[in-house]
Amino acid sequence: MIEISHVNKWYGPSFQVLKDCTTSVAKGEVVVVCGPSGSGKSTLIKCVNALEPFQEGQIILDGIKVNDPKTDLPKLRARVGMVFQHFELFPHLRIIENLCLAQEKVLGRSHDEAVAKGDKLLERVGMKAHANKYPAELSGGQQQRVAIARALAMDPIAMLFDEPTSALDPEMISEVLDVMVDLAHEGMTMMVVTHEMGFASKVANRVIFMDKGEIVEDAQKTDFFGSPRSERAQKFLSKILSH
Amino acid sequence: MNYNWNWHIFFEPNPTGAGTYLDLLVSGLWLTIKTALLAWVIALIFGTIVGILRSLPSKAASWVGFCYVEFFRNMPLLVQLFLWFFVLPELLPRAAGLWLKQLPNAPFWTAAIGVGLFMSARVAVQLAAGIASLPRGQKQAATALGLTTAQGYRYVLLPMAFRIIMPPLTSEFLNTVKNTSVAITIGLIELTGQARAMQEFSFQVFEAFTAATVMYLAINIIVVTGMRFLERSLAIPGYITGK
């Protein structure tokens, strides 16, 4: 589904954020990307739907080359859902309007159709009662659940999560993770940048560990948590799992 | 001071033979309002286009925006009006220049366009600042949903940016009204022009300019009230700038 091969990316002439990154996410697979901050994991996931350009290598998404100038990027992006650290709901639109905007403007669905779809997804993430509120009237956890519903409204073939719980209070993290776990169980293809190792050990198929722009470890979940091969991954795990 | 106050002067017939001195001032008031409104529409349209140009990632676009803004904001308004009114017709080919000079209402159109372009540079800078003040993730969220750049601006960035810059925009609207008085120098007999005419006919300089001051004040109170009303009606529930 997602094929990342030999991706190199530089900021400016000398700072290399991604170094020869190669990995893949198969259909229905859940892959968790972790690593210390500044390791390039958010940058990598943003390369997948071309929010960030990269200079070398290639990414193929459902058979379509992302870094081909001939690719219709808006059309491709519409097929991949993305959830951000800071939710990024559109503050001037009601919750239901947030879900309808891209359905109508990008997919060309009628307003009624979009509302019906939006209602269904809000129900699914437990936010139906808030459909007519504005984002600023919701808590962080609620906003993030709406953001997931907004992405799902586009009927995505895969979902990208960029630290979806990092900006949340501890008590709101679980409500968002619950939605993500359900999604994983339903067979959604997911690439998740997160520090939630509980989530990783519960639903991930594979775990990728990044450090300084490199993919240091790319292992099956059991191997990763059992006996990571690299020293850096061992250190990282011991730090975040010790408390 | 040996000044003969006469507040009844407004109701005395003016020497043009058409109505009283008050009628003279009111006709100037209308011309001021018409010029200011047209100038403001021009300022908003060109300011929006140039403000967007300045916020685009493309170097060429922001360079064009930069040149436009620096050209229009670094020259005194008076010089700009002279440029459009006296210099431009001479620079054009003879026939075109002649046609321009013979246009009916030339001072009105020159003033509206001249003041409008002058103000548009200021609107552009504010809009660009408003767009820049939005979280970077807003644009990314719009892009990730498959919206094109134009759609992202239309449905996501501009509605928020305009809300944010509403208070300074109010000031610019007021400045537009006041700046139309400069057009007296190219022969537009608007409110300031009529006040001066009244002074010359009747020698009641204080009454004439008191009345003009009150009228400018009245227009601007209406503008402020209207903009405040607009600001309130567009406020977003729960959002920080809203109430």
Interface residues (C-beta under 8 A of the other chain):
Chain A: K46 N49 L51 P74 K75 R77 A78 R79 V80 G81 M82 F84 Q85 H86 E88 L89 F90 P91 H92 L101 A102 K105 V106 L107 K133 Y134 P135 A136 E137 R150 A151 M154
Chain B: P135 G137 Q138 Q140 A141 A142 T143 A144 L145 G146 L147 T148 Q151 Y155 V156 P159 M160 R163 I236 P237 G238 Y239 I240 G242
